[in-house]
C-alpha cells in the first residue's frame, strides 16, 4: 500500500508471543473494516394500474402507481420514506383530472392493513392539498399549494392549474408490507371503487468495493 510501511521486529516481538505478527493483525483489522456490509432499501408497489419510477427527495428510487378510475380521472399512489426521518413512511394519494368530472369522498379516512398490525388501522383524512402537479411526498409541497376540507368536491379548475388533489397519509409504525384502501368515491355522482394498493419494502445487503 502506497504511503504505509511496517517495521517487522524479530523473535518474540515479531509474533507478539502468540504466533501472530503485528503487521498481520493490523492488515486483518483493516480488511474487516473495509468489508462492513451496507444495507439499503428498495420500495415497490403492487395493484391495478400503471407502475412507474421517479426520483423524489428521498435517498432511494421511488415507485408510483396510477390507477385509472375513469377515462378522465386517475388516482396516483406514491410512497416514500421521509427524507428527515427514515423511520417514517409517507404515502400520497393524488387525484388528477383531464376533463370536467367532479369527485367527492364518501368517507374521510384511509384503511391501512398489515400483518404487523393486530387489526387494520384507520387514518383520518383531515385536509386535501390542491396543487398544479403530482410530486413526491418526500419533497416539500409546491409553493402554489392550497388546502381544502375533505368534504369539498375535487375538479379541474378553469385555468388548468391546481387540478391535482393530494391526500398525504402517515403510515403508522412503517411496516415492511402494507396495503392502503380508500373508500369508494363519487365521480359525477356515480360510486366508483378505488383499488387497494400494496407497498413493499425490500432490503439489499452489499459489500463495498475494496480498492
Legacy VTK file of the C-alpha trace (Angstrom):
# vtk DataFile Version 3.0
C-alpha trace
ASCII
DATASET POLYDATA
POINTS 211 float
0.000 0.000 0.000
1.402 3.394 -1.001
2.422 5.599 1.893
2.340 2.840 4.558
5.394 0.996 5.863
5.544 -1.577 8.597
8.677 -2.349 10.557
8.878 -6.068 11.290
10.625 -6.896 14.552
12.264 -10.250 15.101
11.810 -13.039 17.606
9.060 -12.914 20.239
8.219 -9.282 19.418
7.529 -10.238 15.828
4.749 -12.615 16.824
3.577 -10.767 19.938
4.187 -14.035 21.793
1.057 -15.684 20.309
2.106 -16.684 16.828
0.553 -13.625 15.112
2.667 -10.854 13.687
1.647 -7.294 14.467
1.566 -6.266 10.784
-0.691 -9.237 10.106
-3.072 -8.197 12.867
-3.186 -4.656 11.534
-3.845 -5.769 7.980
-6.613 -8.098 9.184
-8.264 -5.274 11.088
-8.139 -3.044 8.028
-9.677 -5.771 5.875
-12.538 -6.309 8.338
-13.231 -2.584 8.485
-13.350 -2.329 4.692
-15.834 -5.216 4.381
-18.612 -3.905 6.623
-21.896 -4.756 4.839
-24.007 -1.870 3.551
-27.787 -2.252 3.897
-30.027 -0.324 1.506
-33.772 -0.448 0.959
-35.935 -0.611 -2.135
-39.641 0.091 -2.208
-42.166 -1.445 -4.562
-45.894 -1.013 -5.135
-48.418 -3.517 -6.477
-52.005 -3.142 -7.613
-54.268 -2.312 -10.546
-52.758 0.424 -12.680
-49.603 1.601 -14.405
-46.369 1.492 -12.402
-43.515 3.909 -12.964
-40.412 5.217 -11.208
-39.398 8.737 -10.396
-36.800 10.489 -8.301
-38.147 12.364 -5.333
-36.250 13.894 -2.430
-35.531 10.661 -0.541
-32.225 8.757 -0.960
-33.905 5.849 -2.778
-35.707 5.488 -6.097
-39.427 5.977 -5.606
-42.137 3.929 -7.300
-45.633 5.189 -8.034
-48.762 3.565 -9.415
-51.503 5.266 -11.437
-54.972 3.699 -11.141
-57.478 4.755 -13.807
-60.826 5.381 -12.111
-62.477 6.631 -15.324
-61.184 7.656 -18.741
-60.531 11.151 -17.384
-59.823 10.722 -13.662
-56.816 8.944 -12.136
-55.636 8.134 -8.632
-51.847 8.219 -8.238
-50.318 6.340 -5.291
-46.799 7.471 -4.422
-44.912 6.163 -1.406
-41.582 7.217 0.042
-39.564 7.493 3.211
-39.468 10.936 4.752
-36.026 12.345 3.979
-35.505 13.750 7.503
-36.860 10.756 9.435
-36.142 7.438 7.720
-38.418 5.517 10.103
-41.483 7.425 8.860
-43.381 6.290 5.791
-45.481 8.785 3.864
-47.898 7.837 1.090
-49.624 10.410 -1.079
-52.841 9.690 -2.971
-53.318 12.224 -5.768
-56.427 12.642 -7.890
-55.804 14.074 -11.364
-58.380 15.231 -13.922
-58.261 15.603 -17.703
-61.904 16.649 -18.125
-64.649 18.350 -16.111
-65.575 15.382 -13.899
-66.216 16.108 -10.210
-65.007 13.762 -7.468
-66.092 13.648 -3.825
-65.050 11.368 -0.981
-67.736 9.168 0.591
-65.743 8.785 3.842
-62.920 10.768 5.371
-60.497 8.013 6.361
-58.000 5.605 4.823
-57.763 1.936 5.812
-54.242 0.534 6.234
-53.815 -3.228 6.714
-50.629 -5.144 7.519
-49.589 -8.428 9.105
-47.654 -6.252 11.552
-50.927 -4.892 12.925
-53.268 -6.836 15.181
-56.131 -5.136 13.339
-56.374 -2.640 10.441
-55.607 0.995 11.183
-57.897 3.800 10.065
-56.116 7.090 9.400
-58.397 10.141 9.222
-58.283 12.485 6.227
-58.184 15.936 7.783
-57.249 18.051 4.765
-56.796 17.862 0.999
-53.999 19.763 -0.717
-54.539 21.324 -4.132
-51.527 21.614 -6.405
-50.614 22.159 -10.040
-48.631 18.918 -10.345
-48.091 15.470 -8.874
-44.988 15.421 -6.680
-43.253 13.066 -4.279
-44.369 13.099 -0.631
-40.669 13.156 0.283
-40.409 16.694 -1.135
-41.771 19.928 0.257
-45.214 20.805 -1.183
-45.080 23.107 -4.236
-45.309 26.817 -3.499
-48.676 27.106 -5.243
-50.347 24.558 -2.937
-53.691 25.408 -1.370
-55.812 23.451 1.085
-59.457 22.487 1.390
-61.680 20.379 3.610
-62.103 16.683 2.650
-65.855 17.252 2.277
-65.331 19.726 -0.570
-65.562 18.443 -4.183
-62.482 17.997 -6.363
-62.492 19.051 -10.020
-60.316 20.555 -12.709
-60.094 24.316 -12.463
-60.769 26.631 -15.402
-57.136 27.733 -15.782
-55.934 24.091 -15.614
-53.795 24.805 -12.533
-54.364 23.479 -9.014
-56.023 20.469 -10.654
-54.181 17.848 -8.584
-55.734 16.986 -5.217
-53.439 15.259 -2.740
-54.120 13.276 0.421
-50.944 12.684 2.451
-51.061 9.646 4.742
-48.554 8.913 7.512
-48.317 5.112 7.790
-48.189 4.007 11.457
-45.020 2.138 12.510
-43.682 1.853 8.932
-44.395 -1.896 8.414
-42.471 -3.839 5.777
-45.626 -4.731 3.806
-48.956 -2.939 3.975
-51.975 -2.134 1.828
-53.909 1.106 1.541
-57.624 1.159 0.796
-59.654 4.277 0.121
-63.446 4.105 0.470
-65.459 4.390 -2.755
-65.557 7.853 -4.312
-68.337 9.591 -6.214
-67.468 10.775 -9.727
-70.262 12.923 -11.129
-72.482 11.304 -8.507
-71.664 7.721 -9.546
-69.943 5.446 -6.968
-66.526 4.242 -8.124
-64.352 1.759 -6.206
-60.713 2.692 -5.654
-58.449 -0.388 -5.816
-56.388 -1.403 -2.801
-52.664 -0.803 -3.320
-49.876 -2.767 -1.623
-46.492 -1.285 -0.705
-43.414 -3.435 -0.009
-40.020 -2.676 1.480
-37.099 -4.919 0.438
-33.588 -4.792 1.874
-30.358 -5.310 -0.066
-27.046 -6.181 1.617
-23.886 -5.412 -0.311
-20.143 -5.228 0.357
-18.277 -2.091 -0.638
-15.568 -2.427 -3.249
-12.057 -2.754 -1.781
-9.575 -0.504 -3.589
LINES 1 212
211 0 1 2 3 4 5 6 7 8 9 10 11 12 13 14 15 16 17 18 19 20 21 22 23 24 25 26 27 28 29 30 31 32 33 34 35 36 37 38 39 40 41 42 43 44 45 46 47 48 49 50 51 52 53 54 55 56 57 58 59 60 61 62 63 64 65 66 67 68 69 70 71 72 73 74 75 76 77 78 79 80 81 82 83 84 85 86 87 88 89 90 91 92 93 94 95 96 97 98 99 100 101 102 103 104 105 106 107 108 109 110 111 112 113 114 115 116 117 118 119 120 121 122 123 124 125 126 127 128 129 130 131 132 133 134 135 136 137 138 139 140 141 142 143 144 145 146 147 148 149 150 151 152 153 154 155 156 157 158 159 160 161 162 163 164 165 166 167 168 169 170 171 172 173 174 175 176 177 178 179 180 181 182 183 184 185 186 187 188 189 190 191 192 193 194 195 196 197 198 199 200 201 202 203 204 205 206 207 208 209 210
